[in-house]
Amino acid sequence: MWENKETWDSYIYTVARNQIYNFLKHQSVELSYQEKLSQEDAPSFEFDTYDKLYAKELQLLIKLTLDNMPEQRRKVFSMSRQQGMSNQEIADSLRLSIRTVERHIYLFEQGRILRPDLCRLDDEHQQEF
């Protein structure tokens, strides 16, 4: 079953999606609870701890995704998304054509389990870890 890459990618995507849905659902319940408590003049809770935990989980998910990528695609992704390099800079650095770099990015995006905006964690969150 796991020999088929598409099956594996679908599985990882489904797990990630469900984790994110569960987190958002949980956060919604907590927000509702916090609002109810604030109406009763009870002390409110901070979500800062949950934000940090969520950022750590996203970071782990990104790491696991990167670990399952072919080495060249992993390098291209890291240079593009984490280091902010342009396709031309990546091509020059790795001695690849720009088209090859574009293809690696395209293949990553086709098999990604996270939206591109989630792949870039805030500098604030990265500094905390």
C-alpha positions, 0 to 999 in steps of 0.5 A, a space after each residue: 500500500 505505501 509503495 504507491 507515492 500518490 497513496 502516501 501523499 494522499 495519506 499525509 495530506 489527509 492527516 495534516 488536514 485533519 490535524 489542522 481542522 481539529 486544532 481550529 475546532 478546538 480553538 473555536 471551543 476554547 474561544 467560546 469558553 473564554 467568552 462565556 467566562 469573560 461574561 461572568 467576570 472570570 479571568 480570561 485565558 491567553 492563547 499564546 501557549 496554544 499559538 506556540 504549540 501550533 507553530 511547533 506542530 506546523 514546524 514538525 509537519 514541515 520537517 516531516 514533509 521535507 524529510 520525505 522529499 527527494 534531496 534535490 527538491 528539498 534543497 530547492 524548497 529550502 532555498 526558495 521558501 525558507 531562505 527566500 532565494 529567487 529561482 535564478 539564485 537557486 539555479 545559479 547556486 545548484 547549477 541547474 536550469 531555471 526550468 528545473 528549479 521551477 519544476 521542483 517547485 511545481 512538483 512540491 506544490 502538487 504534492 504539498 500538504 501545507 499551503 505555501 503561506 503555512 510553509 513560512 513561519 513567522 520570524 517571531 515563532 522561529 525565534 522562539 524555538 
